[in-house]
Amino acid sequence: MINIYRSAIMAFNMTQSQFAALSKLISMRAGAAREAARLHFVDGLSVPDAARDAGCSYRSAWQAVQRAKVGMELVRNACYIDTKRNGTSQ
């Protein structure tokens, strides 16, 4: 049986430099919530564990993680190139 929750965490695994770039792009302020998001995405901790380790509330950590996910989706959409658009490749 596949652990969906663990798979979801691993799907967002990123490097420290990728997280730093994403944080800058979405203007994420330095602090405990940002550290919790980093622990979640870079180190693979669950949101509750990341919140505890970073010293912030679960709610703050969850909101930072959600904001980062929205930012990642915006980056993916902005970088998507449709090579089949209008029948031409670019």
N, C-alpha and C positions, 0 to 999 in steps of 0.2 A: 504494500500500500504506500502511495506517495504522500509525503507530508506536504500539503499545499502551502501551509504557512511558512515552512522552511524554504520551499522553492521560491516563494515570493521574495523572501529576504535575499536569497542568492541572486535573483534576477536583477537586483539593484546594486550589486557589489561593484564598487568603483575604487579607483586609486585616490590617494591623498590629493594629488594635483588636480584630478578631475573634480573632486569635491570642492577644492579651493576655487576653481574656475566657476563652478556652478554657484557657489555661495556669493561670489563677486557679481555674477550676472543677475542674480535675483536680489541683490543688496541685502543679504542676510547679515544682521548685526552679530558681532562677536558676543559670546556669552554662553551660559549653560545650555540653552536650547539648541544653539548652533553646534555645540560640542556633542550633545545627545544625537543630533542628526548625523554628525560625522561618525560617531561610534556605530550608529545603525548602518549607514551606507558603506563605510570603509572597513570597519571591523566586524560587521555582520551581527551585532547584538540586536536583540529584540528591542522594541521601543521601551517597554517597562525597564529592562535591564540598562539600556542606554540612559534613560532618565535618572535612574538611581545612581549610576556611575558618574554622571555629569553633575548631579546635585540640583536637578530641577524637577518640577512636577511632571507627571505623566502627560497632562494636558498640553503643557508647553512643548514637550518633546514631540508629541503626536502632531501638533500644529506645525512645528518646524519640518518634520518629515513630510507631511502633506504638502507644504509649500514647496519643498524641494522636488517632490514628485511632479507637481504642476510645472515647475521650472524645467524639469527634464523633458516633459512632454512638449513644452513649447520649443525647446531646443531641437528636439527630434523633428517636429513639424517644420521649423524654420530651415532645417538642413536637408529635408527630404527633396530629392530631385526626381521628378517624374520623367523618365526617359522615353515613355510612350506617349507623352502629351503631343498632340497635333501630328502624330506620326513621325516625329523627328527625334533624333538622339542628340543630347548636348553634353 
